Structure formats: structure tokens, C-alpha cells
Amino acid sequence: MPNHVHLLVQGTTDSANVVRLVQRCKQKPGFLYKRDTGNQLWLPSFFDRIVRRGDDAVEIAAYILANPVRAGLMSAEDVWPYSGGTLVDATRGRS
């Protein structure tokens, strides 16, 4: 998506920290973008949703994958070039 990012991540330890993950994901691209353009790339905050037991992670991944289609950026048959990961591949029938 040209103006936002969706991430579906799973913490695998008790010390997993989504705030730190987002900080690290935003740090280098934000620095490089500001250096090159003089503009800020990211908003200072983010929206998170906790996936709980009983939630269907594959269904959530499918929703994320369909986001560019809903935005009119591609057809349903296309694959958004900036998507990937093991769960994403599972929703597409690949392993």
C-alpha cells in the first residue's frame, strides 16, 4: 500500500515486544527517507490489533492480502509485490 503497512507477526517468547518491533521496522527506512527527501516518512504512532486464541490468522492474512485489491491498486488475480512470509504463502496455497 502506498500510504500504510500491514504486518501480521507472532511473538514467540514472553519478552516479545510489538512496540520495539515497530520502532525497529520504522527506524532505518525513516532515517533514509528523511535524509533523501527532508520529509518524515512515518507518523509517530501506529495501530495494533492483538490476535487472540480463536482468531483465524489465515483469515486475517487474507484480509491484509486483499487490501490492495479493495484500494483499486491491483486486480484480485495479481500478487502484491511487497507481500510475503510463511503464513502469506499458506493462504496462497504455497509452502
N, C-alpha and C positions, 0 to 999 in steps of 0.2 A: 504494500500500500504506500502511496506517495506521502502520506501525512501521519502515519502511525504504524506501530509494530504490535503484532500479537505474538506472545511466547506462551507455550504450554510446557512447563518444566515440572520436574518431580524432585523434591528434596529426598535424599536417600539417607540422611543422618539427622539426629536430633539437633545438630548445630546448623542445619541448612538455614540460610538467611536470604529471603527474597529481596529485601531492601539492598543488601550488599551485592547481590547478583545484578540487580538493575543498575546500581551505581557503576559496577564494572563494565557492563554492556554499553552504557552510555558514555563512559569516560573517553576512550580513545577516539571514536568517531566524532564526538562532540568537540574535542580538542582540535582535531584535524580540520573539521568543517569551519570552526571559528578562525583558525589560523589562515585558512584559504579564502574565506569569504568575509570575515569580520562579523558574521552573524551567528547568533545562537541557534544550534540545531534542535535541542530538546527543551521541552517545558521542564520546570524544576520538579514536578511531581509525576506520579503515574497512578493508574487504576489497576488494582489487582482483584482477582476473584479466587478464592480458595476452592479447589476441587475436593470434595469430601467423599467418604465412602458412600457408595451407592450412585454417585455421579458417573456418567459414562464418558470416560476420557476420549474414546474414539469418536463419540458424537460431538464432543467439544472441538476436537481436531477437525472434524468435517465442517463444522460451522466456521472455524477460522479459515480453512482452505477455500470455502465458498465466498469469503468476504470480498475478494477482488471481482468476482462474478456479480455479486449484489451491487458493487460500486460501478459496474459497467466498464471495468478495465480489461476484461477478457471474457471469452465465452466459456461455457461450462466444460467444453471438451479440452480446453487449454490447461496447462500446468503453470502456475505462477512460478517464475524462475527463482524467487527468493524464499521458497519453502523447502523444508527438508527435515529429516530426522527419522528415528525408528518408528514412532507412532504414525507420523505422516505417511511413511511408506506402507504401513499396515493398512491405513484407510484407503490406499490406492491399490491394494492387492499385491504389493511388492514386499520383499523382505530384505 
